[in-house]
């Protein structure tokens, strides 16, 4: 899945993927092991969420701590607008991207093992947070980014 995701990342953002993007996508992680809501991390996770939404034509839950919910939403909105602007004048691609964005859902209350959504990514959690094991196991730790 890393190669299609890297190509998709470059297509959506216009940026050349770096080694840490390849490593993150290749790892199967759903989010970074950090509370840091930094541009590159949000963009990387958002691209994965949009890829999943388009590939399956389904909803994708973006999990985030309640304390970071507003900031996460602001950052996702900022990056989504940048992506849509990049495709201005390409109506079919804009429609596809906007439809995928509309299938993203923010959730901040996932505290039990039963709460695991079928498709999800995460922003703002780290391994010291009291989160279900299914989320904890999909946090990616790196010193490269």
Secondary structure in CASP SS format (residue, H / E / C, confidence):
PFRMAT SS
TARGET T0000
AUTHOR 0000-0000-0000
METHOD secondary structure of the structure
MODEL  1
X C 1.00
X H 1.00
X H 1.00
X H 1.00
X H 1.00
X H 1.00
X H 1.00
X H 1.00
X H 1.00
X H 1.00
X H 1.00
X H 1.00
X H 1.00
X C 1.00
X C 1.00
X C 1.00
X C 1.00
X C 1.00
X H 1.00
X H 1.00
X H 1.00
X H 1.00
X H 1.00
X H 1.00
X H 1.00
X H 1.00
X H 1.00
X C 1.00
X C 1.00
X C 1.00
X E 1.00
X E 1.00
X C 1.00
X C 1.00
X C 1.00
X C 1.00
X C 1.00
X C 1.00
X H 1.00
X H 1.00
X H 1.00
X H 1.00
X H 1.00
X H 1.00
X H 1.00
X H 1.00
X H 1.00
X H 1.00
X H 1.00
X H 1.00
X H 1.00
X H 1.00
X H 1.00
X H 1.00
X H 1.00
X H 1.00
X C 1.00
X C 1.00
X C 1.00
X E 1.00
X E 1.00
X E 1.00
X E 1.00
X C 1.00
X C 1.00
X H 1.00
X H 1.00
X H 1.00
X H 1.00
X H 1.00
X H 1.00
X H 1.00
X H 1.00
X H 1.00
X H 1.00
X H 1.00
X H 1.00
X H 1.00
X H 1.00
X H 1.00
X H 1.00
X H 1.00
X H 1.00
X H 1.00
X H 1.00
X H 1.00
X C 1.00
X C 1.00
X C 1.00
X C 1.00
X H 1.00
X H 1.00
X H 1.00
X H 1.00
X H 1.00
X H 1.00
X H 1.00
X H 1.00
X H 1.00
X H 1.00
X H 1.00
X H 1.00
X C 1.00
X E 1.00
X E 1.00
X E 1.00
X E 1.00
X C 1.00
X C 1.00
X C 1.00
X C 1.00
X C 1.00
X H 1.00
X H 1.00
X H 1.00
X C 1.00
X C 1.00
X C 1.00
X C 1.00
X E 1.00
X E 1.00
X E 1.00
X C 1.00
X C 1.00
X C 1.00
X C 1.00
X C 1.00
X C 1.00
X C 1.00
X C 1.00
X C 1.00
X C 1.00
X H 1.00
X H 1.00
X H 1.00
X H 1.00
X C 1.00
X C 1.00
X E 1.00
X E 1.00
X C 1.00
X C 1.00
X C 1.00
X C 1.00
X C 1.00
END
